[in-house]
């Protein structure tokens, strides 16, 4: 009788174990199917947006959706060249997933306030990384644009050989210009539509002079076969743009020095007042309404200054 109970117990345990194993496998299959459908939906949305962007370029329309703007940010920052498989959907999904994971990890140790602060810091870091990439790309194009024009001027450019010229010139310029020139060549050879390939190339770099040059070349491509005059006039325009950029950077350096002097003088004033009054000036700034308003106004001024600095420094 005891042996019969032992065999029955083993059978029940084995049966329960197999059921749990099958249920777990089924759950993993459902999760895998869900992830597969999600990936297919994201890729399909990216494909549709790409087709819509190409249609917009062909029709010369200027409308931009949120996804298109995010895709442009990835292109302008150079992340799209480093990670070609990325698109706006995958980037946003990855950023939100990483943020949610960080929030869950910080919540037991820092509480709701600390977890929210860590989440805000994560999104702010991603934004700063995008802006830093865009600024680096702008500086790289500034350094290589005249070189690009000099190489173009050394060729007898015609519409039939311009893709070959782009491919040869791309070896002597740095990223991101090198990448977009090579992509333009491959797209033109694949689709046979050089005009659309050049318009698409102009949308991948934020630099205004590069956009203007490529679009002027695309227009000239339809009406004449010689780009010599266009390259010559563009060279003068780029030199003027770079000269004005250097003047703006000089003004920016003076503004930074003035701002640092003002901050230093403000700190000296605060320390002096703190020694003259009985109440701590830091308690007034941190725990009273006028003090918080003053700190808030100072923070807004600094943010506006940093925003202008980032625009001028590009």
Secondary structure as the mmCIF struct_conf table of DSSP 4:
data_model
#
loop_
_struct_conf.conf_type_id
_struct_conf.id
_struct_conf.beg_label_comp_id
_struct_conf.beg_label_asym_id
_struct_conf.beg_label_seq_id
_struct_conf.end_label_comp_id
_struct_conf.end_label_asym_id
_struct_conf.end_label_seq_id
HELX_RH_AL_P HELX_RH_AL_P1 UNK A 2 UNK A 59
TURN_TY1_P TURN_TY1_P1 UNK A 60 UNK A 60
HELX_RH_AL_P HELX_RH_AL_P2 UNK A 66 UNK A 77
TURN_TY1_P TURN_TY1_P2 UNK A 78 UNK A 78
HELX_RH_AL_P HELX_RH_AL_P3 UNK A 79 UNK A 82
TURN_TY1_P TURN_TY1_P3 UNK A 84 UNK A 85
HELX_RH_AL_P HELX_RH_AL_P4 UNK A 88 UNK A 153
TURN_TY1_P TURN_TY1_P4 UNK A 154 UNK A 154
BEND BEND1 UNK A 155 UNK A 155
TURN_TY1_P TURN_TY1_P5 UNK A 159 UNK A 161
HELX_RH_AL_P HELX_RH_AL_P5 UNK A 162 UNK A 169
HELX_RH_3T_P HELX_RH_3T_P1 UNK A 170 UNK A 172
BEND BEND2 UNK A 173 UNK A 173
TURN_TY1_P TURN_TY1_P6 UNK A 175 UNK A 176
HELX_RH_AL_P HELX_RH_AL_P6 UNK A 177 UNK A 191
BEND BEND3 UNK A 192 UNK A 192
HELX_RH_AL_P HELX_RH_AL_P7 UNK A 194 UNK A 202
TURN_TY1_P TURN_TY1_P7 UNK A 203 UNK A 204
HELX_RH_AL_P HELX_RH_AL_P8 UNK A 208 UNK A 223
BEND BEND4 UNK A 225 UNK A 225
HELX_RH_AL_P HELX_RH_AL_P9 UNK A 228 UNK A 276
BEND BEND5 UNK A 277 UNK A 279
HELX_RH_AL_P HELX_RH_AL_P10 UNK A 281 UNK A 287
BEND BEND6 UNK A 288 UNK A 288
HELX_RH_AL_P HELX_RH_AL_P11 UNK A 289 UNK A 313
#
